[in-house]
Amino acid sequence: MKFLHTADIHLDSPLAGLARHDAIAPHVTAHCTRRAFVNLIDLAITEDVAFVLIAGDLYDGDWRDFSTGLFFAEQMRRLARPCIVVRGNHDAASVISRELTLPPNVQVMSTRKVDRWVSDDLAVVVHGRSFPDRHVTEDLSGSYPGPEPGRLSIAMLHSSAEDPGEHEVYAPCRVAALRAAGYDYWALGHIHERRVLHEQPHIVFPGNIQGRHARETGAKGATLVEVADGRIVAVTHRATDVLRWDRIEVDLDGADAITDVAARVALAFDQSAAAAEGRPLLVRVTLQGVTALHPAFVADPAAIEAECRNAALGAGAEIFVERVIDLTRAPGAAGAGPAADLARAFADGLDDPATVERLLAEFRRLRQELPHVPGRAPPTLPQTLAELQALVPDAWDLAAQALKDDAAP
């Protein structure tokens, strides 16, 4: 017997942080999460799994219209085998205002208590509890009743577990407590990177099925679990993504001609494409090292960005440059040190959709509070992601100068 464990589908959510949509072919970015979900259902059918577990965040938030729910229902009919769902922080009961009657093979676990799905034929029981609202801060794992003798016992939980702070904290729990609970398998969701927290019993984050921004790099998919004689014998990652994100760092130490830069960037693209398994690639390029070309990069950043895009076009694969970040230094300049890491983190800050929304909301609030000066047009404040991204170089210059001033004796 096999089953498929997936989570964090975020159905119909867009790709985030794309600075230049016009440079990327429309077929690459259109309906990515839907196409990845079709791949997921194809995988379930091909592997003839007995059931599918979705451990939260099936949806990204409230539906814009009913097409999202209709698509999911259509895929569930195509699946034609049990699918057990818990709601997470993005699709909590209080978040989703629209509902459709789901096909009978779908069971959404209760928000009021730990719910149960059982198959006598398979000798399997699944326990799980959905989020009633987004902000579940208590540890839910302690309310799970534990395994049932004679059945493979699985627990589903949307949780940040012991994440060190890279993700928002929801329903945190301790791995030691999950191990002690006695279940054969903990099907977790919320962390978008695949993580196996423990084996025997297996405690697994499958990651999301499709990377949606530049921090969600590498293969994305679901976890296929094989069971024999009532025991889990294999747990493997299976890719479902329709495009890949990658971040490449190109060392330009000693580069003194643009042809040298182009060759080094092209080599990095070739290596990245080899790992993408034939999928289109969205790549963030970071240039670093000491090069006499640094002043030219600063004077005309569009030129070096165009050179990177030109190298992508000649790579022999579908590679699209999402952004170019210049962290090079001129000969004789001070070493990079922690400042380069801070500059990289500063540039990456707008990858997080929640951060973008908070910043735009703050600018909207500021726009309303600014006094009107007769005869003078109101100041221009950013209203879109692209306008925020345009501010990053100047904002970093101000931040870097402030850091230097603070460090001065």
Beta strands, then each sheet from edge to edge (+ up, - down):
strand 1: 2-6
strand 2: 51-55
strand 3: 83-86
strand 4: 106-108
strand 5: 115-119
strand 6: 124-128
strand 7: 152-158
strand 8: 185-189
strand 9: 195-198
strand 10: 202-205
strand 11: 221-228
strand 12: 231-239
strand 13: 244-251
strand 14: 281-290
strand 15: 319-329
sheet 1: 4+ 3+ 2+ 1+ 11- 12+
sheet 2: 5+ 6- 7- 8- 10- 9+
sheet 3: 13+ 14+ 15+
end
